[in-house]
Structure formats: C-alpha cells, structure tokens
Amino acid sequence: MKYLKINIEENADAEILKNAILQLKGVASAEIIDDENPESELKKAFAKTKEQFKKGDYETLVNDIFDILTKK
C-alpha cells in the first residue's frame, strides 16, 4: 500500500480537506493525524489491541505503544 502525506497550515479545516480527498478516485481512506497531539496515534494503537490480545501478540503491542510514547 502506498501513502500520501499532506502537511496543512494550522488554520486549515482538516475535516473539510479529508472529505475532499476521499472524493478523489483511487483514495481508499484518509485520516487526520496531529503530530502535536500523540493521543491520536495512541488511540490507533489501542484500537488494534483486541486482535493482538486474541492472538497472544503482546510483544508487538508493547512495541507499538513504546514507539508512540518515545517518538518526537
């Protein structure tokens, strides 16, 4: 899978931009990630914990959370 990273100005409405990008042909998904607020990344990591716990994949879970917390 390929990704496209777009940096926006602080006063831009990210939700409107996201909706516009989702209308483009070939775009499967779009998400807003706030580098200033790592909470969004942490929420994503916790969202997949159920599957990881079911599979017994504790090491990956801990590594994902550790990476998020230590990343600048």
C-alpha positions in Angstrom: 0.0 0.0 0.0 1.2 3.5 -0.8 0.6 6.5 1.4 0.5 10.2 0.7 1.4 12.6 3.5 0.0 16.1 3.3 1.0 18.8 5.7 -1.6 21.5 6.3 -1.5 25.0 7.7 -2.6 25.5 11.3 -5.8 27.4 10.4 -6.9 24.9 7.7 -10.0 22.9 8.3 -8.6 19.4 8.3 -12.0 17.7 8.2 -13.1 19.5 5.1 -9.8 18.6 3.4 -10.2 15.0 4.4 -13.7 14.8 2.9 -12.5 16.4 -0.3 -9.6 13.9 -0.6 -12.0 11.0 0.0 -13.9 12.1 -3.1 -10.9 11.5 -5.4 -10.8 8.3 -7.4 -8.3 5.8 -6.0 -8.4 7.1 -2.5 -9.2 4.2 -0.1 -9.1 6.1 3.2 -7.9 9.3 4.8 -7.2 10.1 8.4 -6.2 13.2 10.4 -3.0 12.8 12.5 -2.0 15.5 14.8 1.8 15.4 15.4 1.4 17.9 18.3 -1.1 15.6 20.0 0.2 12.0 20.1 -3.2 10.9 21.5 -4.5 10.2 18.0 -1.6 7.8 17.4 -2.1 6.2 20.8 -5.8 5.7 20.1 -4.9 3.8 16.9 -2.5 1.6 18.7 -5.1 0.7 21.3 -7.7 0.1 18.6 -5.9 -2.9 17.4 -5.1 -4.3 20.9 -8.1 -6.6 20.9 -6.8 -8.6 17.9 -3.3 -8.6 19.3 -4.5 -9.9 22.7 -6.6 -12.6 21.0 -3.5 -13.8 19.0 -1.3 -13.5 22.1 0.9 -10.9 20.3 1.8 -8.9 23.4 5.3 -8.0 22.2 4.1 -6.1 19.2 1.5 -4.3 21.3 4.1 -3.1 23.8 6.5 -2.1 21.0 3.8 -0.1 19.2 2.9 1.8 22.3 6.5 2.3 23.3 7.3 3.7 19.8 4.4 6.2 20.0 5.4 7.4 23.5 9.1 7.9 22.7 8.6 9.3 19.2 9.2 13.1 18.9 
